[in-house]
Amino acid sequence: MEIHSQNYRIWNEPDFAGLVLRRVWDGWADENISFEILSNNGSPLVKWNYVDRDLSGRQFFNESSWSLVKSRGEREDELKKTWIFEIKPDDI
């Protein structure tokens, strides 16, 4: 399973925080930000907490755990970045 986050920018290059994390901040305290994957019956399989982003191992909120694909947008001066977080069997 993969999770994708995309953004387009003109004239400047967007960064990881703006692409992936901007959607969850909205005034929340760091300790309240998390990403959880549930099974079909609603049982938690894995949960990543923003405050744990610098711990060892793969962390959802750590840029080094994501892959980046760059491409041009429809306009010549438009840059498209796709950040991909692959959920691996070891994660769940």
C-alpha positions in Angstrom: 0.0 0.0 0.0 1.3 3.5 -0.8 0.2 6.9 0.5 0.7 9.8 -1.9 0.8 13.5 -1.2 1.1 15.9 -4.2 1.5 19.6 -4.6 2.2 22.1 -7.4 4.2 25.2 -7.1 5.2 27.8 -9.6 8.6 29.6 -9.4 9.7 28.0 -6.1 10.1 24.4 -5.0 7.8 23.1 -2.3 9.3 21.3 0.7 8.3 18.2 2.6 6.6 20.0 5.5 4.4 22.0 3.1 3.4 18.9 1.1 2.8 16.3 3.8 2.4 18.0 7.1 0.5 21.2 6.3 -2.8 19.3 6.2 -2.6 18.1 9.8 -1.2 21.2 11.6 -4.1 23.7 11.6 -3.3 24.8 15.1 -3.0 21.3 16.7 -0.3 20.7 19.3 2.5 18.3 18.1 1.5 15.6 20.6 -2.0 15.5 19.1 -0.9 14.8 15.5 -0.8 11.2 14.4 -1.5 8.9 11.5 -3.2 5.5 12.1 -4.0 2.6 9.9 -6.9 0.4 10.9 -7.9 -3.1 9.8 -11.2 -3.8 8.0 -12.9 -4.3 11.3 -11.5 -1.1 12.8 -8.7 -2.6 14.9 -5.5 -0.5 15.0 -2.7 -1.9 12.9 -0.1 0.8 13.3 0.0 4.4 14.6 2.7 7.0 13.9 2.9 10.0 16.2 4.4 13.3 15.0 6.4 13.7 18.2 8.2 10.4 17.4 9.3 11.6 13.9 13.0 11.6 14.9 13.1 8.1 16.6 15.0 5.3 14.9 13.2 3.2 12.3 10.6 4.2 9.7 8.5 7.1 10.9 5.6 8.4 8.9 6.4 12.1 9.7 10.1 11.8 8.9 11.0 12.9 5.4 13.7 10.2 5.0 10.9 7.5 5.1 9.3 8.9 2.0 10.3 8.7 -1.7 10.1 11.8 -3.9 9.2 11.9 -7.6 9.5 15.2 -9.4 7.9 16.0 -12.7 6.8 19.0 -14.7 3.2 20.2 -14.4 1.0 21.2 -17.3 2.6 24.7 -17.5 6.3 25.1 -18.3 7.0 26.9 -15.0 5.1 24.4 -12.8 6.8 21.7 -10.8 4.9 18.7 -9.5 6.3 16.7 -6.6 4.8 13.5 -5.4 5.9 12.2 -2.0 5.3 8.4 -1.5 5.2 6.6 1.8 5.1 2.8 1.2 3.4 0.8 3.9 5.5 -2.4 4.3 4.5 -5.7 6.0 6.9 -4.9 8.8 5.0 -1.7 9.5 1.8 -3.5 10.4 
